[in-house]
Amino acid sequence: MLKSFTSTAFSGLRTVSQQQVRCIQVSARSLNVKDDSAPKAKRTVVSSAPEGTVLKGINYMKDGKDPVALADDAYPEWLWEINDPEVRNARIADPLDKKHHKEARRQAIKADNFIRDKKT
């Protein structure tokens, strides 16, 4: 994200100082840099459907067939982190993450609605 700030101070009709500063905020996630400083814990989640099970009712295509469950190793690692509350809380705490700002907006709307309801 590129931000541009300009500050100007006036003394009478003459400009005393003018300064323009540009800041670039870059996160490791936006650069696709992996943080290998912390060792990764082994995944403890096990799929509820064993390999080879036909997953009925998931097909959404007109002429398609129901998909067959794959081995747990065939799925990407991020899939197992979707429902993990620790990962979600870490993303919300990171100010450079989209989830952080989404949660902040949501909380602000809830607080505003609460105040509006109390006034009536």
CNS distance restraints for C-alpha pairs under 8 A (distance, minus, plus):
assign (resid   1 and name CA) (resid  24 and name CA) 5.72 0.50 0.50
assign (resid   1 and name CA) (resid  25 and name CA) 5.54 0.50 0.50
assign (resid   1 and name CA) (resid  26 and name CA) 7.18 0.50 0.50
assign (resid   2 and name CA) (resid  22 and name CA) 7.07 0.50 0.50
assign (resid   2 and name CA) (resid  23 and name CA) 6.04 0.50 0.50
assign (resid   2 and name CA) (resid  24 and name CA) 4.92 0.50 0.50
assign (resid   2 and name CA) (resid  25 and name CA) 6.96 0.50 0.50
assign (resid   3 and name CA) (resid  22 and name CA) 5.80 0.50 0.50
assign (resid   3 and name CA) (resid  23 and name CA) 5.50 0.50 0.50
assign (resid   3 and name CA) (resid  24 and name CA) 6.64 0.50 0.50
assign (resid   4 and name CA) (resid  20 and name CA) 7.22 0.50 0.50
assign (resid   4 and name CA) (resid  21 and name CA) 6.12 0.50 0.50
assign (resid   4 and name CA) (resid  22 and name CA) 4.83 0.50 0.50
assign (resid   4 and name CA) (resid  23 and name CA) 6.81 0.50 0.50
assign (resid   5 and name CA) (resid  20 and name CA) 5.76 0.50 0.50
assign (resid   5 and name CA) (resid  21 and name CA) 5.51 0.50 0.50
assign (resid   5 and name CA) (resid  22 and name CA) 6.56 0.50 0.50
assign (resid   6 and name CA) (resid  18 and name CA) 7.30 0.50 0.50
assign (resid   6 and name CA) (resid  19 and name CA) 5.94 0.50 0.50
assign (resid   6 and name CA) (resid  20 and name CA) 4.68 0.50 0.50
assign (resid   6 and name CA) (resid  21 and name CA) 6.77 0.50 0.50
assign (resid   7 and name CA) (resid  18 and name CA) 5.93 0.50 0.50
assign (resid   7 and name CA) (resid  19 and name CA) 5.70 0.50 0.50
assign (resid   7 and name CA) (resid  20 and name CA) 6.74 0.50 0.50
assign (resid   8 and name CA) (resid  15 and name CA) 7.18 0.50 0.50
assign (resid   8 and name CA) (resid  16 and name CA) 7.59 0.50 0.50
assign (resid   8 and name CA) (resid  17 and name CA) 5.96 0.50 0.50
assign (resid   8 and name CA) (resid  18 and name CA) 4.78 0.50 0.50
assign (resid   8 and name CA) (resid  19 and name CA) 6.90 0.50 0.50
assign (resid   9 and name CA) (resid  15 and name CA) 6.23 0.50 0.50
assign (resid   9 and name CA) (resid  16 and name CA) 5.78 0.50 0.50
assign (resid   9 and name CA) (resid  17 and name CA) 5.90 0.50 0.50
assign (resid   9 and name CA) (resid  18 and name CA) 7.01 0.50 0.50
assign (resid  10 and name CA) (resid  14 and name CA) 6.10 0.50 0.50
assign (resid  10 and name CA) (resid  15 and name CA) 4.89 0.50 0.50
assign (resid  10 and name CA) (resid  16 and name CA) 5.82 0.50 0.50
assign (resid  10 and name CA) (resid  17 and name CA) 7.86 0.50 0.50
assign (resid  11 and name CA) (resid  15 and name CA) 6.31 0.50 0.50
assign (resid  11 and name CA) (resid  16 and name CA) 6.32 0.50 0.50
assign (resid  26 and name CA) (resid  30 and name CA) 6.70 0.50 0.50
assign (resid  26 and name CA) (resid  31 and name CA) 7.51 0.50 0.50
assign (resid  27 and name CA) (resid  31 and name CA) 6.69 0.50 0.50
assign (resid  27 and name CA) (resid  96 and name CA) 6.58 0.50 0.50
assign (resid  28 and name CA) (resid  32 and name CA) 6.16 0.50 0.50
assign (resid  28 and name CA) (resid  33 and name CA) 5.20 0.50 0.50
assign (resid  28 and name CA) (resid  34 and name CA) 7.25 0.50 0.50
assign (resid  28 and name CA) (resid  35 and name CA) 7.76 0.50 0.50
assign (resid  29 and name CA) (resid  33 and name CA) 6.16 0.50 0.50
assign (resid  29 and name CA) (resid  34 and name CA) 7.67 0.50 0.50
assign (resid  43 and name CA) (resid  80 and name CA) 7.73 0.50 0.50
assign (resid  45 and name CA) (resid  80 and name CA) 6.73 0.50 0.50
assign (resid  46 and name CA) (resid  72 and name CA) 7.29 0.50 0.50
assign (resid  47 and name CA) (resid  72 and name CA) 6.48 0.50 0.50
assign (resid  49 and name CA) (resid  53 and name CA) 6.29 0.50 0.50
assign (resid  49 and name CA) (resid  69 and name CA) 6.60 0.50 0.50
assign (resid  50 and name CA) (resid  69 and name CA) 6.82 0.50 0.50
assign (resid  50 and name CA) (resid  70 and name CA) 7.73 0.50 0.50
assign (resid  50 and name CA) (resid  71 and name CA) 7.31 0.50 0.50
assign (resid  51 and name CA) (resid  68 and name CA) 7.74 0.50 0.50
assign (resid  51 and name CA) (resid  69 and name CA) 5.21 0.50 0.50
assign (resid  51 and name CA) (resid  70 and name CA) 4.94 0.50 0.50
assign (resid  51 and name CA) (resid  71 and name CA) 4.98 0.50 0.50
assign (resid  51 and name CA) (resid  72 and name CA) 7.73 0.50 0.50
assign (resid  52 and name CA) (resid  68 and name CA) 5.63 0.50 0.50
assign (resid  52 and name CA) (resid  69 and name CA) 5.26 0.50 0.50
assign (resid  52 and name CA) (resid  70 and name CA) 6.29 0.50 0.50
assign (resid  52 and name CA) (resid  71 and name CA) 7.99 0.50 0.50
assign (resid  53 and name CA) (resid  68 and name CA) 5.56 0.50 0.50
assign (resid  53 and name CA) (resid  69 and name CA) 5.31 0.50 0.50
assign (resid  54 and name CA) (resid  66 and name CA) 6.49 0.50 0.50
assign (resid  54 and name CA) (resid  67 and name CA) 6.01 0.50 0.50
assign (resid  54 and name CA) (resid  68 and name CA) 4.47 0.50 0.50
assign (resid  54 and name CA) (resid  69 and name CA) 6.34 0.50 0.50
assign (resid  55 and name CA) (resid  66 and name CA) 5.94 0.50 0.50
assign (resid  55 and name CA) (resid  67 and name CA) 5.61 0.50 0.50
assign (resid  55 and name CA) (resid  68 and name CA) 5.82 0.50 0.50
assign (resid  55 and name CA) (resid  69 and name CA) 6.67 0.50 0.50
assign (resid  56 and name CA) (resid  66 and name CA) 5.57 0.50 0.50
assign (resid  56 and name CA) (resid  67 and name CA) 7.48 0.50 0.50
assign (resid  57 and name CA) (resid  66 and name CA) 6.88 0.50 0.50
assign (resid  58 and name CA) (resid  66 and name CA) 6.31 0.50 0.50
assign (resid  58 and name CA) (resid  67 and name CA) 7.22 0.50 0.50
assign (resid  59 and name CA) (resid  64 and name CA) 6.46 0.50 0.50
assign (resid  59 and name CA) (resid  65 and name CA) 6.31 0.50 0.50
assign (resid  59 and name CA) (resid  66 and name CA) 5.04 0.50 0.50
assign (resid  59 and name CA) (resid  67 and name CA) 6.85 0.50 0.50
assign (resid  60 and name CA) (resid  64 and name CA) 7.34 0.50 0.50
assign (resid  61 and name CA) (resid  65 and name CA) 7.96 0.50 0.50
assign (resid  70 and name CA) (resid  74 and name CA) 6.26 0.50 0.50
assign (resid  70 and name CA) (resid  75 and name CA) 7.64 0.50 0.50
assign (resid  71 and name CA) (resid  75 and name CA) 7.46 0.50 0.50
assign (resid  75 and name CA) (resid  79 and name CA) 7.01 0.50 0.50
assign (resid  76 and name CA) (resid  80 and name CA) 7.82 0.50 0.50
assign (resid  77 and name CA) (resid  81 and name CA) 7.21 0.50 0.50
assign (resid  78 and name CA) (resid  82 and name CA) 6.71 0.50 0.50
assign (resid  80 and name CA) (resid  84 and name CA) 7.61 0.50 0.50
assign (resid  81 and name CA) (resid  87 and name CA) 6.67 0.50 0.50
assign (resid  82 and name CA) (resid  87 and name CA) 7.87 0.50 0.50
assign (resid  82 and name CA) (resid  88 and name CA) 7.73 0.50 0.50
assign (resid  83 and name CA) (resid  88 and name CA) 7.81 0.50 0.50
assign (resid  84 and name CA) (resid  88 and name CA) 6.46 0.50 0.50
assign (resid  85 and name CA) (resid  89 and name CA) 6.06 0.50 0.50
assign (resid  86 and name CA) (resid  90 and name CA) 6.17 0.50 0.50
assign (resid  87 and name CA) (resid  91 and name CA) 6.27 0.50 0.50
assign (resid  88 and name CA) (resid  92 and name CA) 6.27 0.50 0.50
assign (resid  89 and name CA) (resid  93 and name CA) 6.15 0.50 0.50
assign (resid  90 and name CA) (resid  94 and name CA) 6.37 0.50 0.50
assign (resid  91 and name CA) (resid  97 and name CA) 6.25 0.50 0.50
assign (resid  91 and name CA) (resid  99 and name CA) 6.19 0.50 0.50
assign (resid  91 and name CA) (resid 100 and name CA) 6.51 0.50 0.50
assign (resid  92 and name CA) (resid  97 and name CA) 7.12 0.50 0.50
assign (resid  92 and name CA) (resid  99 and name CA) 5.34 0.50 0.50
assign (resid  92 and name CA) (resid 100 and name CA) 4.10 0.50 0.50
assign (resid  92 and name CA) (resid 101 and name CA) 7.82 0.50 0.50
assign (resid  92 and name CA) (resid 103 and name CA) 6.96 0.50 0.50
assign (resid  93 and name CA) (resid 100 and name CA) 6.15 0.50 0.50
assign (resid  94 and name CA) (resid 100 and name CA) 6.22 0.50 0.50
assign (resid  95 and name CA) (resid 100 and name CA) 5.74 0.50 0.50
assign (resid  95 and name CA) (resid 101 and name CA) 7.28 0.50 0.50
assign (resid  96 and name CA) (resid 100 and name CA) 7.37 0.50 0.50
assign (resid  97 and name CA) (resid 101 and name CA) 7.16 0.50 0.50
assign (resid  98 and name CA) (resid 102 and name CA) 6.27 0.50 0.50
assign (resid  99 and name CA) (resid 103 and name CA) 6.06 0.50 0.50
assign (resid 100 and name CA) (resid 104 and name CA) 6.22 0.50 0.50
assign (resid 101 and name CA) (resid 105 and name CA) 6.14 0.50 0.50
assign (resid 102 and name CA) (resid 106 and name CA) 6.19 0.50 0.50
assign (resid 103 and name CA) (resid 107 and name CA) 6.15 0.50 0.50
assign (resid 104 and name CA) (resid 108 and name CA) 6.17 0.50 0.50
assign (resid 105 and name CA) (resid 109 and name CA) 6.20 0.50 0.50
assign (resid 106 and name CA) (resid 110 and name CA) 6.28 0.50 0.50
assign (resid 107 and name CA) (resid 111 and name CA) 6.15 0.50 0.50
assign (resid 108 and name CA) (resid 112 and name CA) 6.10 0.50 0.50
assign (resid 109 and name CA) (resid 113 and name CA) 6.09 0.50 0.50
assign (resid 110 and name CA) (resid 114 and name CA) 6.13 0.50 0.50
assign (resid 111 and name CA) (resid 115 and name CA) 6.31 0.50 0.50
assign (resid 112 and name CA) (resid 116 and name CA) 6.24 0.50 0.50
assign (resid 113 and name CA) (resid 117 and name CA) 6.17 0.50 0.50
assign (resid 114 and name CA) (resid 118 and name CA) 6.36 0.50 0.50
assign (resid 115 and name CA) (resid 119 and name CA) 6.49 0.50 0.50
assign (resid 116 and name CA) (resid 120 and name CA) 6.95 0.50 0.50
